[in-house]
Every structure is written in structure tokens, then in C-alpha cells.
Amino acid sequence: MKKILIIVGLFFFLIFMGLGSFAYTLYLQTNKDFNNLLNGEKFSKPTKIYAQNGQCIAIIGPQNRQIVTFNQIDLNMKKAILAAEDSRFYQHGPVKF
């Protein structure tokens, strides 16, 4: 009987460790992707063509994006996005886990 309890306990311990490892790996991957998104690494950037003197003479590519920080976004743009997404945001605040 004692041997069976040890085997069952070991089995559940291994399952717990496996699920914990999976959850931790998933968290790390999600966090990495989120940080890459914030840094702008996931966005395609246009190709810049420079003249011999270093002056940019053309920008080509599928999208002409310029990565900016959150503080560089105009306050009216932040308010417009917030109004379109959730007009009651300031009444209930962000989602908390």
C-alpha cells in the first residue's frame, strides 16, 4: 500500500512539474513577443535608399512606418483611440488579474 502511494505521489509530482514547466515556458515566450512588439521589432520597416553623400533620396516598401514611443503620441490621438475602444475606461479602469 505504501509503495502505491509513493508511485501515485511521484506521478502527480511529475505531472505538476510538467504543467508548471509548460506554463513558465509559455509565459516567457508571450513576454518576449510582447516586448518585441513594444520595441517595434515585429513591424515591417521600409527600405531607405541613400545617395553617396548620405542623404536619403527614397523610401520604398509595402508600409511606411515610423516607430514612436508612447510619449511621442499626441494626447488627442490617445483620447480618440480610447474613445473608440472603451469610452468608459476612466470609470472602471484597466482589467486587473
Residue frames as a rotation matrix with the C-alpha (Angstrom) as fourth column:
MET 1
0.574 0.819 0.000 0.00
0.819 -0.574 0.000 0.00
0.000 0.000 -1.000 0.00
LYS 2
0.461 -0.490 -0.740 2.83
0.144 -0.781 0.607 2.38
-0.875 -0.387 -0.290 0.90
LYS 3
-0.596 -0.715 0.366 4.54
0.429 0.102 0.897 1.61
-0.679 0.692 0.246 -2.42
ILE 4
-0.100 0.665 0.740 1.37
0.981 -0.058 0.185 2.51
0.166 0.744 -0.647 -4.36
LEU 5
0.805 0.388 -0.449 1.05
0.502 -0.849 0.166 5.84
-0.317 -0.359 -0.878 -2.52
ILE 6
-0.020 -0.897 -0.441 4.67
0.095 -0.441 0.892 6.68
-0.995 -0.024 0.094 -3.34
ILE 7
-0.675 -0.199 0.710 4.12
0.676 0.218 0.704 5.84
-0.295 0.955 -0.013 -7.02
VAL 8
0.321 0.870 0.374 0.90
0.926 -0.371 0.069 7.87
0.199 0.324 -0.925 -7.19
GLY 9
0.693 -0.120 -0.711 2.56
0.304 -0.846 0.438 10.78
-0.654 -0.519 -0.550 -5.38
LEU 10
-0.415 -0.908 -0.048 5.51
0.222 -0.152 0.963 10.66
-0.882 0.390 0.265 -7.77
PHE 11
-0.390 0.370 0.843 3.15
0.921 0.168 0.353 10.52
-0.011 0.914 -0.406 -10.74
PHE 12
0.693 0.720 0.014 1.25
0.719 -0.693 0.053 13.63
0.048 -0.026 -0.998 -9.62
PHE 13
0.366 -0.666 -0.650 4.51
0.165 -0.641 0.750 15.41
-0.916 -0.381 -0.125 -8.82
LEU 14
-0.642 -0.642 0.420 5.78
0.487 0.083 0.870 14.76
-0.593 0.763 0.259 -12.35
ILE 15
0.012 0.734 0.679 2.52
0.967 -0.180 0.178 15.94
0.253 0.654 -0.713 -13.88
PHE 16
0.807 0.281 -0.520 2.63
0.475 -0.832 0.287 19.10
-0.352 -0.478 -0.805 -11.73
MET 17
-0.049 -0.919 -0.392 6.24
0.146 -0.395 0.907 19.80
-0.988 -0.013 0.154 -12.72
GLY 18
-0.605 -0.144 0.783 5.45
0.759 0.195 0.622 19.24
-0.242 0.970 -0.009 -16.40
LEU 19
0.399 0.833 0.384 2.48
0.877 -0.468 0.104 21.59
0.266 0.295 -0.918 -16.35
GLY 20
0.689 -0.219 -0.690 4.48
0.297 -0.784 0.546 24.15
-0.661 -0.581 -0.475 -14.40
SER 21
-0.425 -0.903 0.058 7.31
0.349 -0.105 0.931 24.00
-0.835 0.416 0.360 -16.93
PHE 22
-0.344 0.390 0.854 4.86
0.930 0.019 0.366 24.36
0.126 0.921 -0.369 -19.79
ALA 23
0.729 0.676 -0.112 3.16
0.685 -0.712 0.155 27.38
0.024 -0.190 -0.982 -18.17
TYR 24
0.380 -0.672 -0.636 6.52
0.191 -0.615 0.765 29.04
-0.905 -0.412 -0.105 -17.44
THR 25
-0.630 -0.611 0.479 7.76
0.556 0.075 0.828 28.50
-0.541 0.788 0.292 -20.99
LEU 26
0.031 0.750 0.661 4.51
0.957 -0.212 0.196 29.88
0.287 0.627 -0.724 -22.39
TYR 27
0.803 0.228 -0.550 4.82
0.458 -0.827 0.327 32.94
-0.380 -0.515 -0.768 -20.14
LEU 28
-0.094 -0.933 -0.348 8.41
0.222 -0.361 0.906 33.58
-0.970 0.008 0.241 -21.25
GLN 29
-0.630 -0.116 0.768 7.50
0.761 0.107 0.640 33.27
-0.157 0.987 0.021 -24.93
THR 30
0.414 0.860 0.300 4.48
0.873 -0.468 0.139 35.56
0.260 0.204 -0.944 -24.57
ASN 31
0.669 -0.229 -0.707 6.51
0.312 -0.777 0.547 38.12
-0.675 -0.587 -0.448 -22.63
LYS 32
-0.452 -0.887 0.098 9.26
0.403 -0.105 0.909 38.01
-0.796 0.450 0.405 -25.27
ASP 33
-0.367 0.398 0.841 6.74
0.909 -0.040 0.415 38.54
0.199 0.917 -0.347 -28.08
PHE 34
0.715 0.675 -0.184 5.13
0.699 -0.687 0.199 41.43
0.008 -0.270 -0.963 -26.19
ASN 35
0.316 -0.686 -0.656 8.50
0.204 -0.626 0.753 43.12
-0.926 -0.372 -0.058 -25.61
ASN 36
-0.660 -0.531 0.532 9.40
0.600 0.053 0.798 42.66
-0.451 0.846 0.284 -29.28
LEU 37
0.102 0.796 0.596 6.09
0.945 -0.264 0.191 44.24
0.310 0.544 -0.780 -30.25
LEU 38
0.811 0.183 -0.556 6.73
0.438 -0.820 0.369 47.21
-0.388 -0.542 -0.745 -27.96
ASN 39
-0.080 -0.940 -0.330 10.22
0.156 -0.339 0.928 47.64
-0.984 0.023 0.174 -29.40
GLY 40
0.463 0.352 -0.814 8.83
-0.681 -0.447 -0.581 47.61
-0.568 0.823 0.033 -32.93
GLU 41
-0.590 -0.801 0.104 10.76
-0.565 0.501 0.655 44.51
-0.576 0.328 -0.748 -33.98
LYS 42
-0.365 0.523 0.771 7.66
0.484 0.813 -0.322 42.77
-0.795 0.255 -0.550 -35.38
PHE 43
0.630 0.650 -0.425 6.72
0.017 -0.559 -0.829 45.59
-0.777 0.515 -0.363 -37.74
SER 44
0.241 -0.534 0.810 7.97
0.965 0.224 -0.140 45.63
-0.107 0.815 0.569 -41.30
LYS 45
0.218 -0.278 -0.936 10.05
0.163 -0.935 0.316 48.69
-0.962 -0.221 -0.158 -42.00
PRO 46
0.987 0.158 -0.034 10.51
0.001 -0.216 -0.976 50.47
-0.161 0.963 -0.214 -45.32
THR 47
0.230 -0.936 0.266 13.79
0.947 0.278 0.162 50.37
-0.225 0.215 0.950 -47.22
LYS 48
0.779 -0.071 -0.623 15.70
-0.054 -0.997 0.046 53.63
-0.625 -0.002 -0.781 -47.29
ILE 49
0.471 -0.627 0.621 17.93
0.874 0.235 -0.426 54.44
0.121 0.743 0.658 -50.27
TYR 50
0.590 -0.371 -0.717 20.78
0.202 -0.792 0.576 56.86
-0.781 -0.485 -0.392 -49.64
ALA 51
0.927 -0.375 0.030 22.86
-0.114 -0.355 -0.928 58.90
0.359 0.856 -0.372 -52.05
GLN 52
0.258 -0.926 -0.276 26.64
0.630 0.378 -0.679 58.77
0.733 0.001 0.681 -51.97
ASN 53
-0.477 -0.442 0.760 26.71
-0.174 -0.800 -0.574 61.89
0.862 -0.405 0.305 -49.75
GLY 54
-0.938 0.083 -0.337 24.50
0.338 0.428 -0.838 60.19
0.075 -0.900 -0.430 -47.11
GLN 55
-0.649 0.754 -0.099 21.25
-0.706 -0.646 -0.292 61.98
-0.285 -0.120 0.951 -47.99
CYS 56
-0.492 0.587 0.643 18.12
0.342 0.810 -0.477 59.82
-0.801 -0.015 -0.599 -48.05
ILE 57
-0.861 0.109 -0.497 16.75
-0.470 -0.545 0.695 60.02
-0.195 0.832 0.520 -51.58
ALA 58
-0.200 0.833 -0.516 13.96
-0.616 0.302 0.728 57.42
0.762 0.463 0.452 -51.49
ILE 59
-0.658 0.149 0.738 11.89
-0.581 0.523 -0.624 55.33
-0.478 -0.840 -0.258 -49.13
ILE 60
-0.230 0.564 -0.793 10.31
-0.763 0.402 0.507 52.23
0.604 0.721 0.338 -50.62
GLY 61
-0.997 -0.074 -0.025 8.45
-0.047 0.823 -0.567 49.31
0.063 -0.564 -0.824 -49.18
PRO 62
-0.444 0.889 -0.113 4.97
0.620 0.396 0.677 47.94
0.647 0.231 -0.727 -48.50
GLN 63
0.682 0.662 -0.309 4.42
0.676 -0.410 0.613 50.18
0.279 -0.627 -0.727 -45.47
ASN 64
-0.193 -0.717 0.670 5.93
0.218 -0.697 -0.683 53.49
0.957 0.014 0.291 -44.49
ARG 65
0.775 0.467 -0.425 6.00
0.462 0.040 0.886 53.25
0.431 -0.883 -0.185 -40.68
GLN 66
-0.227 -0.805 0.548 7.87
-0.256 -0.494 -0.831 55.28
0.940 -0.329 -0.093 -38.17
ILE 67
0.125 0.210 -0.970 8.17
0.774 0.591 0.228 53.69
0.621 -0.779 -0.088 -34.73
VAL 68
-0.167 -0.118 0.979 7.46
-0.379 -0.909 -0.174 56.17
0.910 -0.400 0.107 -31.90
THR 69
-0.915 -0.122 -0.384 7.40
0.306 0.407 -0.861 55.89
0.261 -0.905 -0.335 -28.13
PHE 70
-0.057 0.957 -0.285 4.16
0.981 0.106 0.160 56.22
0.183 -0.270 -0.945 -26.16
ASN 71
0.009 0.010 -1.000 5.13
0.587 -0.810 -0.003 59.72
-0.810 -0.587 -0.013 -25.03
GLN 72
-0.896 -0.381 -0.228 5.53
0.036 -0.574 0.818 60.87
-0.443 0.725 0.528 -28.64
ILE 73
-0.514 0.794 0.325 1.86
0.769 0.259 0.584 60.13
0.379 0.550 -0.744 -29.44
ASP 74
-0.742 0.287 0.606 -0.35
-0.265 -0.956 0.128 63.21
0.616 -0.065 0.785 -29.32
LEU 75
-0.892 0.411 0.188 -2.81
-0.133 0.160 -0.978 63.37
-0.432 -0.897 -0.088 -26.42
ASN 76
-0.068 0.913 -0.402 -5.77
-0.889 -0.239 -0.391 63.79
-0.453 0.331 0.828 -28.80
MET 77
-0.161 -0.052 -0.986 -4.78
-0.705 0.705 0.078 60.60
0.691 0.707 -0.151 -30.64
LYS 78
-0.962 -0.194 -0.194 -4.62
0.004 0.698 -0.716 58.70
0.275 -0.689 -0.670 -27.33
LYS 79
-0.607 0.793 0.053 -8.08
-0.385 -0.235 -0.892 60.01
-0.695 -0.562 0.448 -26.40
ALA 80
0.011 0.614 -0.789 -9.50
-1.000 0.003 -0.012 59.10
-0.005 0.789 0.614 -29.82
ILE 81
-0.505 -0.260 -0.823 -8.21
-0.362 0.929 -0.071 55.53
0.783 0.262 -0.563 -29.60
LEU 82
-0.992 0.121 -0.032 -9.51
0.074 0.359 -0.930 55.19
-0.101 -0.925 -0.365 -26.07
ALA 83
-0.365 0.912 -0.185 -12.94
-0.697 -0.400 -0.595 56.56
-0.617 -0.088 0.782 -27.05
ALA 84
-0.006 0.341 -0.940 -13.18
-0.911 0.385 0.145 54.13
0.412 0.858 0.309 -29.95
GLU 85
-0.589 -0.331 -0.738 -12.12
-0.111 0.937 -0.332 51.14
0.801 -0.113 -0.588 -27.86
ASP 86
-0.185 0.468 -0.864 -13.72
0.907 0.420 0.034 51.77
0.379 -0.777 -0.502 -24.45
SER 87
-0.101 0.199 0.975 -15.48
0.074 -0.975 0.207 55.05
0.992 0.093 0.084 -23.71
ARG 88
0.837 0.470 0.281 -15.99
-0.250 -0.130 0.960 54.08
0.487 -0.873 0.009 -20.03
PHE 89
0.194 -0.852 -0.487 -12.30
0.465 0.517 -0.719 53.30
0.864 -0.087 0.496 -19.37
TYR 90
-0.653 -0.514 0.556 -11.86
-0.163 -0.622 -0.766 56.06
0.739 -0.591 0.323 -16.79
GLN 91
0.218 0.794 0.567 -14.96
-0.873 -0.102 0.478 54.88
0.437 -0.599 0.671 -14.92
HIS 92
0.971 0.213 0.103 -13.85
-0.237 0.875 0.422 51.25
0.000 -0.435 0.901 -14.44
GLY 93
0.250 -0.962 0.108 -10.10
-0.797 -0.141 0.587 51.36
-0.550 -0.233 -0.802 -15.16
PRO 94
-0.286 -0.467 -0.837 -7.96
-0.877 0.479 0.032 48.66
0.386 0.743 -0.547 -16.73
VAL 95
0.720 0.459 -0.521 -8.55
-0.284 0.879 0.382 44.96
0.633 -0.127 0.763 -16.46
LYS 96
-0.094 -0.737 0.669 -6.88
-0.990 -0.005 -0.144 43.53
0.109 -0.676 -0.729 -13.37
PHE 97
0.157 0.053 -0.986 -5.89
-0.245 0.969 0.013 39.93
0.957 0.240 0.165 -12.94
